[in-house]
């Protein structure tokens, strides 16, 4: 099945970490002796997936911790990706890095290989928060990493932060935000702490060693965060994501071009263990086992574990859920042409209480959630789906 019409994104999952953080449920391993055979297998998968065809304009190296890869291995991955897939010259190439795993020379090397965007896993600039989350870096290391990235010449830097930690107050969150803004990052991703099943943090919660922050206090922090960053010139363009506006510039805000593909139902291909791919209406993904992944590719087999073909009803529900995550929301006319559903009529009938409560807004052309509405995006989606009677 070829990728047609839309420019696709390529996601490369690097499954290595120095250690697992308490809150993280992304697939990773700590056995770095598997790095070389993994890279060999990954390149084999790229050759397999290149048969899908299509044109690409974003490449995202995620994980795991891609920045712990040896430079030679990273260069080999980059070379294979750009050889196997048809990338446009005006492409966005992102790598996720963690403080403590990058040096100035490594950052210089990234620029030389064509990586033009950094996503740095800061999570907090406060040592006590970092210790609670099980991060391997300190606040000082985080500051040094961002500073070195700027010194190296990176002009597109994204920082990840986590909010809603037990006991967190506005003052603590503001201190983290002000520290982040001192570097004028082009992008900020701010995630609410979640207690994912089977993670160490969730086990601590179950044993009573951790008391999650109350829901209303998390909501208060989220609304404060959004208002504060918008006042500082950042566009809140997706539930957890903020892009810097450059005053006086004709250029749009610094959104993540790659991540927008996930919310817009744009095709993307994932390679590496646990990586997902999507070519409407097909979604398929690899298994979460590095050794099984490498064994399959060594034998010339596909590492794909499962796939699903979305029904028209599933497409509609996903389009609604993903669209409501974004600042733009959902266009009524586009939705009607795609699904044959008059969403405007449903919204006018079912969503007036949400509008009066300041959770949702709509006009004659489209529907979008407010800052308060983002907090209940899933509930709004379900309410509208129920009104359509398409589940």
Buried (B, 14 or more C-beta within 10 A) or exposed (E): EEBEEBBBBBBBBBBBBBEBBBBBBBBBBEEBEBBEBBBBBBBBBBEBBBEBEBBBBBBBBBBBBBBBBEEEBBBBBBEBBBEBBBBEEEBBBBBBBBBBBBBBEBBEBBBEBBBBBBBBBBBBBBBEBBEBBBBBBBBEBBBBBBEBBBEBEBEBBBBBBBBBBBEBEEEBBBBBBEBBBEBEBBBBBBBBBEBEEEBBBBBBBEEEEBEBBEEEBBBBBBBBBBEBBBEBBBBBBBBBBBBBBEEEEEEEBBBBBBBBBBBEBBBBBBBBBBBBBBBBBEBBBBBBBBEBBBBBBEEEEEBBBEEEEBEEEBBBBBBBBBBBBBBEBBBBEBBBEBBEBEBBEBBEEBBEEBBEEEBBBBEEEBBBBBBBBBBBBEEBBBBBBEBBEBE
